[in-house]
Structure formats: C-alpha cells, structure tokens
Amino acid sequence: MQGRGLWTPPLCLRGRAAPGPGIQSRRLRKPSLPLRVGVNRRGPDEKGGWHMLGRRTALVAGGIAFGIAAATLAYALRWRRNPSACPYEQRFFLEVPRPIITRARLREILDPKPGERVLEVGPGTGYYALPVAQWLQPGGTLDILDLQQEMLDHTTRRARERGIENVLPSRGDATALPYAGETFDAAYLAVVLGEIPDQDAALGELRRVLKPGGRLVVGELFLDPHMVSFDSLRERSEAAGLFCERQLGGRLGYFARFRTTS
C-alpha cells in the first residue's frame, strides 16, 4: 500500500535497493559541457579564418598563373626573334591536332593527284606527310626535306609501319634545296616558313624547283609563335615569282595556294 508521503518503487526496481530521493533526478539530468573561454563556436567560415585563407589561396594561385603566362610569353617572343626548327625532343607538340589548317583542308587546297611528285618542307613526325603520300598513290611520290635526321627517320618509320612506300627523305636546308629545277608538280609547308631565318631565299628555292604552273601551299596558325601573316606571305611570294590564287581560313589560321607562271 502507498500511504501519504511514502514513495513506492516501480516494478522494475522491486527486489533491489531503493534509490534515494536524489538519484532519479541525477539520472535524468543532462550533463552540461564546460564553457571554454576564448573559443569561437561559430567556426572559421563565419567572419574569419576560412575567408582569409581563401583570399590567400586565390592570390597565390593568381601569382602562379601570372608567372606561367609571363614565362610562356617570354619564351614565345624569344623563339620568334630567333627562328629555329622545333627540336626532335619536343616532337609531341607536332602531333597535336591543328584546328583550321586540317588535313582535309590541305587536301582541298593542294589538290594532289595520283602520279604527281610533291615536296614537303619540314614534315616533322609526318602529321601531313603520311596522308599526302597515300593521296598520291598509285604512281606518285612524296619527297620530304628536313634539317633533322631524327624527324626524317621518325616519319619514314611510321610510313613503313603503315605500308606506305612512296616517301623519299632528304636532309637539307630550305634555303638551298638539293633538287634540280622544275622537279615538282607541287610543294607545301605548314607552320614551317616562320622558322626559316631567310624566308625570301626559301620561297625563291621553292619557286625554282616547281614545274611551270606548279603549286605551292603554305599553312600558318595563330598558335605558332612564328606565324607569318597572309599579307606578309603574299608580298614575299610575289617577289619570288609566286602568285596567290586561293586562300582558306582567316586571321587565326589559313592555307594559301600560290602558282608559278606557266
């Protein structure tokens, strides 16, 4: 029985020692966390640390990007002032897809025909040479000329791997081509002319080795630090006896076709 003022334990506690009057209240009370003086409970993203850290990170990243851009620009300017061929050790860049001056556009403006003999100056690793050699079959020949024997070996090896047997390599200088006059039906060079210190001499040599009515195609791209503008190219070509008859592209990149007088 429960009398007035007496506490009776619940069923779950019967048979055990009855807790004192203060035990139940202590069990139900939530423990309180001690306050730590000087601790910012809101976190650093509110008016503080993370905001400042983000600004510092952005400044550092911006500085690095600016440094890379400045170094790239300085390298490009130095390369432009000192024209030279792309070294074989950097041949990876020669295989990067080339917008605007695509292989399809080269075929359209060069108009190669089976049985013709064509010259490429500066084939690199064969980006254009391999398809052009196939377009000349059957009976045609593609001569490739480069200053670096490694480039010639690389291109001819790739040609053999693809079963292309009509590529003839020659090591030489574009300003003194090792061919007789009036040898080729057509010639072309892409992103190469600006690398030649004496462009006038190179254009004169190309004019010499082309047959009467022969075609010369020059390709230029804005990504190349040695890019030759179309106006400059046309002026130099006309001085060499080559007259422009067609252009594909614009300021960012183009193919231009010139022809010798018949």
Secondary structure, DSSP 8 states (H G I E B T S, - for coil): ---TT-----GGGTTS----TTHHHHHHS-------TT--TT-TTSSSHHHHHHHHHHHHHHHHHHHHHHHHHHHHHHHHHS-----GGGGGGGGS--SSS-HHHHHHHH---TT-EEEEE--TTTTTHHHHHHHTTTT-EEEEEES-HHHHHHHHHHHHHTT---EEEEE-BTTB-SS-TT-EEEEEEES-GGG-S-HHHHHHHHHHHEEEEEEEEEEEETTSTT---HHHHHHHHHHTTEEEEEEEEETTEEEEEEEE--
